[in-house]
């Protein structure tokens, strides 16, 4: 895997305008979390958040539809909004053209963005502990994110120029990439193949394990994710030998 994952949440190809918008969005989110810790979630208003950041209500609603969205993130995106350019690059077949290598890169990018905001993450966890109703909302969104990540993987598979490479088929032990063999889903969901489900499940496991190891032992996200994927490659190779 190519190294040098962008630091400080800098998305691939991000320009000055996009960076300023990202910074404003993050400032609003930080203000919402700080106020929730200070006053309690139910006592925080959009006006409070705007006053803390020195912006108008109109500016706030350019970024978030509600205070809940500012605190927990958008319900229609996977992970955080700042990850979307990297996710779109993955869906389009990049950055390297190999499914497993690109998945490793994407997950390392996601973990890096989180770890660069360690204090905000700590405050976020305190806020969830302070108000159980927020924790329930967060858990519901996490389940939704897992479903959406399966769809991201499926779009990546559907966008390939040709069938999956022999190496990828060998690693996952299946040639199922077509949604014709997909798991049944609700009417408003995209159909996903067995391979998309398997890759997404592996990705969520790798994310959880990476965060656990970083909390316990410290270190940098990229080498931790590389070590995890190297172990997975060895396991699949030994199982298929």
C-alpha positions in Angstrom: 0.0 0.0 0.0 1.2 3.5 -0.8 2.1 5.4 2.3 1.6 9.0 3.5 -2.0 9.2 4.2 -3.0 12.9 4.3 -2.8 14.4 7.8 -5.2 16.7 9.7 -8.2 15.5 7.8 -7.1 17.0 4.5 -9.2 15.4 1.9 -7.6 14.3 -1.4 -7.6 17.3 -3.8 -9.0 19.6 -1.2 -8.8 23.3 -2.3 -8.8 26.5 -0.2 -12.5 27.0 -0.4 -13.2 23.4 0.6 -10.7 23.6 3.5 -12.4 26.8 4.9 -15.8 25.1 4.7 -14.5 22.0 6.5 -13.0 24.2 9.2 -16.2 26.1 9.7 -18.2 22.9 9.9 -15.8 21.5 12.5 -16.0 24.7 14.5 -19.8 24.5 14.6 -19.5 20.9 15.7 -17.0 21.6 18.4 -19.2 24.5 19.7 -22.2 22.2 19.8 -20.4 19.5 21.8 -18.8 22.0 24.2 -22.2 23.6 24.9 -23.9 20.2 25.4 -21.3 19.4 28.0 -21.7 22.7 29.7 -25.5 23.1 29.7 -26.8 19.7 28.8 -28.0 18.6 25.4 -31.7 19.6 25.9 -30.8 23.1 27.0 -28.6 23.9 23.9 -30.2 25.8 21.1 -29.1 26.6 17.5 -28.8 30.2 18.6 -26.4 29.2 21.4 -24.1 27.5 18.8 -24.3 30.4 16.5 -23.4 32.9 19.2 -20.4 30.7 20.3 -19.1 30.7 16.8 -20.0 34.2 15.8 -22.2 33.2 12.8 -25.8 33.7 11.8 -28.5 31.0 11.8 -28.4 31.0 8.0 -24.7 30.1 8.1 -25.4 27.3 10.6 -28.1 25.8 8.4 -25.8 25.9 5.4 -23.8 23.2 7.3 -26.3 21.4 9.5 -30.1 20.9 9.5 -30.4 20.7 13.3 -28.4 20.7 16.5 -28.7 16.9 16.6 -26.9 16.8 13.2 -24.2 19.1 14.5 -23.6 16.9 17.5 -23.8 13.5 15.9 -23.0 14.1 12.2 -25.2 13.9 9.1 -27.5 10.8 9.0 -27.1 10.4 5.2 -23.3 10.1 5.2 -20.9 7.3 6.2 -18.6 8.2 9.0 -17.9 12.0 8.8 -18.6 14.4 5.9 -14.9 15.1 5.6 -14.3 11.5 4.6 -16.6 11.7 1.5 -13.9 12.7 -1.0 -11.8 9.7 0.0 -14.9 7.5 -0.1 -15.8 8.7 -3.6 -12.2 8.1 -4.7 -12.5 4.5 -3.4 -15.9 4.0 -5.2 -14.3 5.2 -8.4 -11.6 2.6 -8.3 -8.8 4.6 -6.6 -6.4 5.5 -5.4 -4.3 2.4 -6.5 -6.7 0.2 -8.5 -6.5 -2.8 -6.1 -9.6 -3.5 -3.9 -7.8 -4.6 -0.8 -5.0 -2.0 -1.0 -7.5 0.7 -1.6 -9.7 -0.4 1.3 -6.6 -0.4 3.6 -5.8 3.2 2.4 -9.4 4.4 2.9 -9.6 2.9 6.5 -6.3 4.4 7.4 -7.5 7.8 6.2 -10.7 7.5 8.2 -8.8 6.5 11.4 -6.3 9.3 10.8 -9.0 12.0 10.7 -10.5 10.7 13.9 -7.2 10.6 15.8 -6.3 14.1 14.6 -9.3 15.2 16.7 -8.5 13.3 19.8 -9.9 15.9 22.2 -13.1 16.3 20.3 -13.6 12.5 20.3 -13.1 12.5 24.1 -15.6 15.3 24.5 -18.0 13.4 22.2 -17.8 10.3 24.3 -18.4 12.4 27.5 -21.5 13.9 25.9 -22.9 10.5 25.0 -22.4 9.3 28.6 -24.0 12.4 29.9 -27.2 11.9 27.9 -28.5 8.3 27.2 -30.9 9.6 24.6 -28.0 10.8 22.5 -26.3 7.4 22.9 -29.4 5.7 21.4 -29.4 8.0 18.5 -25.7 7.4 17.9 -26.1 3.6 18.0 -28.9 3.9 15.4 -26.7 5.9 13.1 -23.8 3.4 13.5 -26.1 0.7 12.2 -27.1 2.8 9.3 -23.5 3.6 8.5 -22.6 -0.1 8.3 -25.5 -0.6 5.8 -24.3 2.4 3.8 -20.7 1.1 3.8 -21.9 -2.2 2.2 -23.4 -0.1 -0.5 -20.1 1.9 -1.0 -18.3 -1.4 -1.5 -20.9 -2.6 -3.9 -20.6 0.6 -6.0 -16.9 0.0 -6.1 -17.4 -3.5 -7.4 -20.0 -2.4 -9.9 -17.7 0.3 -11.2 -14.9 -2.1 -12.1 -13.9 -2.1 -15.8 -13.9 -5.9 -15.8 -14.5 -8.9 -13.5 -12.6 -9.0 -10.2 -9.0 -9.9 -10.5 -7.8 -13.4 -9.7 -5.9 -12.1 -6.7 -9.1 -10.6 -5.2 -11.1 -13.7 -5.9 -8.4 -15.8 -4.3 -8.3 -13.6 -1.2 -12.1 -13.6 -0.6 -12.7 -17.2 -1.7 -15.7 -16.3 -3.9 -16.5 -14.8 -7.3 -19.8 -13.4 -6.2 -19.8 -9.7 -7.3 -23.1 -9.4 -9.0 -26.1 -8.0 -7.3 -28.1 -10.7 -9.1 -26.9 -12.9 -6.2 -27.5 -10.2 -3.6 -28.9 -10.6 -0.2 -32.5 -9.5 0.0 -32.9 -6.0 1.3 -35.7 -3.5 2.1 -37.4 -1.8 -0.8 -35.6 1.5 -0.2 -32.1 0.0 0.0 -29.6 -0.8 -2.7 -29.0 -4.5 -3.2 -25.5 -5.7 -2.2 -23.7 -8.9 -3.2 -22.2 -11.5 -0.8 -18.7 -10.1 -1.7 -19.7 -6.6 -0.8 -21.1 -7.8 2.6 -17.9 -9.7 3.3 -15.6 -6.8 2.4 -17.7 -4.4 4.4 -17.8 -6.7 7.5 -14.0 -7.0 7.3 -13.6 -3.3 7.0 -15.8 -2.6 10.1 -13.9 -5.2 12.0 -10.5 -3.6 11.0 -11.7 -0.1 12.0 -12.8 -1.3 15.5 -9.6 -3.2 16.0 -7.5 -0.3 14.9 -9.1 2.1 17.3 -8.8 -0.5 20.1 -5.1 -1.0 19.5 -4.4 2.7 19.2 -6.2 3.4 22.5 -4.2 0.6 24.2 -0.8 0.9 22.7 -0.7 4.3 20.9 1.2 4.7 17.6 0.1 6.0 14.2 -3.0 4.8 12.3 -1.3 4.0 9.0 1.2 1.4 10.3 -1.5 -0.1 12.6 -3.9 -0.6 9.7 -1.1 -2.0 7.5 -0.2 -4.5 10.2 -3.9 -5.6 10.4 -4.2 -6.0 6.7 -0.9 -7.9 6.4 -2.2 -10.3 9.0 -5.5 -10.7 7.0 -3.6 -11.3 3.8 -1.5 -14.0 5.5 -4.6 -15.7 6.9 -6.4 -15.8 3.6 -3.2 -17.0 1.8 -2.7 -19.8 4.3 -6.3 -20.8 4.2 -6.2 -21.1 0.4 -2.9 -22.9 0.2 
